[in-house]
């Protein structure tokens, strides 16, 4: 499932290409935390609430789409227009972490995984919480490994192919790719 296209893949590769490994790894940590929070929500029944109220689910999905559109706008903006506090390496990493976290807290695909797929691997005759936590740990390990590969690949692409990561063409491609993900997410509603 983690190899299917989703909000993380495009954004993480583009982020790593434009801002480097450090930002990519910070985003990977944010993504892992967001996925972990979704898993905990499923374990403790909060995700079931979202499943039972379609309007709440749609609202979360639309918020995720809106956030992807905002990320596209942020990718398109001229770097000179961006806030100066985001220019330091530490603050860029902090921002990447927070964005990774937010993207995944609003990731409908991941939420549905924890609601619909993961329960199929739970034995109701055994301790359910421990099974959820073990399976979540396995899932997070696989997802994080894939995200690290994306960061390394995106960073390499950034170094080898994109010499000027802030050029208009690169910003346009980044923004269009993120808008494509937003459109894909919207079509899944």
C-alpha positions in Angstrom: 0.0 0.0 0.0 2.8 2.4 0.8 4.1 2.2 -2.8 0.8 3.5 -4.2 0.8 7.2 -5.1 -0.3 9.5 -2.4 0.4 12.9 -0.9 3.6 11.9 0.8 5.4 10.6 -2.3 5.3 13.6 -4.5 5.7 16.2 -1.8 8.6 14.3 -0.1 10.6 13.8 -3.4 10.0 17.5 -4.4 11.0 18.8 -1.0 14.2 16.7 -1.0 15.1 17.9 -4.5 14.5 21.5 -3.6 15.7 21.7 0.0 17.9 18.8 0.6 18.2 15.7 2.7 17.9 17.4 6.1 14.5 18.8 5.2 13.5 15.5 3.7 14.4 13.5 6.8 12.7 16.0 9.0 9.5 15.6 6.9 9.9 11.9 7.1 9.8 12.1 10.9 6.7 14.3 10.7 5.1 11.8 8.4 5.9 8.9 10.7 4.4 10.8 13.7 1.3 11.7 11.7 0.8 8.1 10.7 1.4 7.0 14.3 -1.2 9.5 15.5 -3.7 8.1 13.0 -3.0 4.6 14.2 -3.5 5.6 17.8 -6.8 7.2 16.8 -7.9 3.9 15.2 -6.8 1.9 18.2 -8.8 4.1 20.6 -11.9 4.4 18.4 -11.5 8.1 17.3 -11.1 7.0 13.7 -14.3 5.0 13.9 -16.1 8.2 14.7 -14.8 9.7 11.4 -16.0 6.5 9.6 -19.5 6.8 11.0 -19.9 10.4 10.0 -19.3 10.9 6.3 -19.5 14.7 6.5 -16.7 14.7 9.0 -14.7 12.4 6.8 -15.3 14.6 3.8 -14.4 17.7 5.7 -11.0 16.1 6.7 -10.4 15.0 3.1 -11.2 18.5 1.8 -8.9 20.1 4.3 -6.2 17.7 3.1 -6.9 18.8 -0.5 -6.8 22.4 0.5 -3.4 21.9 2.3 -2.0 20.2 -0.9 -3.1 23.2 -2.9 -1.5 25.5 -0.4 1.8 23.5 -0.7 1.5 23.9 -4.5 1.2 27.6 -4.1 4.1 27.6 -1.7 6.2 25.6 -4.3 5.3 28.1 -7.0 6.1 31.3 -5.1 9.4 33.0 -5.8 11.8 32.1 -3.0 12.4 35.9 -2.4 8.7 36.1 -1.5 8.9 33.4 1.1 9.2 34.2 4.8 12.8 34.9 5.8 12.5 32.7 8.9 12.1 29.6 6.8 15.5 30.2 5.1 17.7 28.8 7.9 18.4 25.1 7.7 17.0 24.5 11.2 13.8 26.4 10.6 13.4 24.8 7.1 13.7 21.4 8.8 11.2 22.4 11.5 8.7 23.6 8.8 9.2 20.3 6.8 8.5 18.3 10.0 5.3 20.2 10.7 4.1 19.9 7.1 4.8 16.2 7.1 2.9 15.8 10.3 -0.1 17.9 9.0 -0.2 16.1 5.6 -0.5 12.8 7.4 -3.0 13.8 10.1 -5.1 14.9 7.1 -4.2 11.8 5.0 -7.5 10.1 4.2 -5.7 7.2 2.5 -3.8 6.4 5.7 -6.8 6.9 7.9 -8.8 4.4 5.8 -5.9 1.9 6.0 -6.1 2.0 9.7 -9.9 1.7 9.7 -10.5 -0.8 7.0 -7.3 -2.8 6.2 -5.5 -3.2 9.5 -8.5 -4.6 11.4 -8.6 -7.6 9.0 -5.3 -8.7 10.5 -6.4 -8.5 14.1 -7.4 -11.7 15.9 -10.3 -10.7 18.2 -9.4 -13.6 20.5 -6.1 -12.0 21.4 -5.1 -8.7 23.0 -6.4 -6.2 20.3 -4.4 -3.1 21.4 -1.1 -5.0 21.4 -1.8 -6.4 17.9 -2.7 -2.9 16.6 0.5 -1.5 18.1 2.6 -4.3 16.6 1.1 -4.0 13.2 1.4 -0.3 13.3 5.1 -0.6 14.2 5.6 -2.9 11.2 3.7 -0.5 8.9 5.6 2.6 10.1 8.9 0.8 9.6 8.0 -0.1 6.0 6.6 3.4 5.3 9.6 5.1 6.9 12.0 3.0 4.8 10.2 3.9 1.6 10.2 7.6 2.6 13.9 7.5 3.3 14.4 6.1 -0.2 12.3 8.9 -1.6 14.3 11.5 0.3 17.6 10.0 -0.9 16.3 9.7 -4.5 14.8 13.2 -4.4 17.9 14.7 -3.0 20.0 12.9 -5.7 17.6 14.2 -8.4 18.0 17.6 -6.9 21.8 17.5 -7.1 22.2 15.8 -10.4 19.3 17.1 -12.5 18.1 20.3 -11.0 21.0 22.7 -10.7 18.8 25.7 -9.8 16.0 24.3 -7.6 14.4 27.8 -7.4 14.1 28.3 -11.1 10.7 29.2 -12.5 10.5 25.9 -14.5 11.2 23.8 -11.4 8.8 25.7 -9.3 6.1 25.3 -12.0 6.7 21.5 -12.2 6.6 21.2 -8.4 3.4 23.2 -8.1 1.7 21.3 -10.9 2.8 17.9 -9.4 1.3 19.0 -6.0 -1.9 20.2 -7.7 -2.1 16.9 -9.5 -2.0 15.1 -6.1 -4.7 17.5 -4.8 -6.9 16.7 -7.8 -6.3 13.0 -7.3 -7.3 13.3 -3.6 -10.4 15.3 -4.6 -11.4 12.6 -7.2 -11.2 9.9 -4.5 -13.9 11.6 -2.4 
